[in-house]
């Protein structure tokens, strides 16, 4: 149900200088319903990333790649505790006009790519949690390596 989740959205969009972020699953909680992806800055925080237009996300519980709809037919393998889920933009990839290539990694191996329209405001890292006890550690780093620019712990304390 859409209103049973919470979403944390980064303060800055991904850019060619910082095009990737990771979320380590510290605890899957009751259901492991954790989403890692990209959203526009006005995204509703009561809907998991990937469920509304101009968003895309990998969902750890079923491995679904959601692209702006509450349903998907694209799946990677599900993830579990201590998996590191990454999401980034390949700004140098040539896709359709007005679209960019978004990629998802698990433990630093690419598991899926998706072409997505980019809103004028850019796409912002987002993590959604949906069941009690889910915990992730979020790290925003350039894909090519370098200094860490943001460390945030998102902890769902709902019971």
C-alpha positions, 0 to 999 in steps of 0.5 A: 500500500502506498501510504505505508512507506517512507522515502529519503531523497538526497538534496542534490541530483546526480551529475557527471561529477557524482553519478552514483550512490550505494545503499547497504542493506543493514537489516531487511526488517520484516519484509525486505521491501527496500527500494533504491533508485532515482526520483524527481525532487518533488516526488511524493514520499508516501510512494516507493521510488519507481512507482510514480512517473519520472522515477526508477528503482530496484526493489530488494524484496522481489528484484523488480525494476520499477519505472514510474508504475506500480507494476513491473515485468523486469526482474533481477535477483532479490537482495538480502542483508549486507548486499550493497545496491548501487544506482547511477547514471551513465551520462556518456551513454547514447540513448534516445533523445531526452533520455539517459541510461540508469544502471543498478548494481549489486555488490559492484556488479551491474545487474540491470540498465534502464532508459529513462526521461530526465526531468529538467530538475534532474534525478535525485538519489532516493531510498524507500523503506516499507516494513518495520525494522528495515535499515540501510546505510547510504553512501553517495560516491562518484562511480569512478572512485574518489571522495565520499560526499554524503553519508546518511543512515536511514532507519525505519523505527515503525513498529 
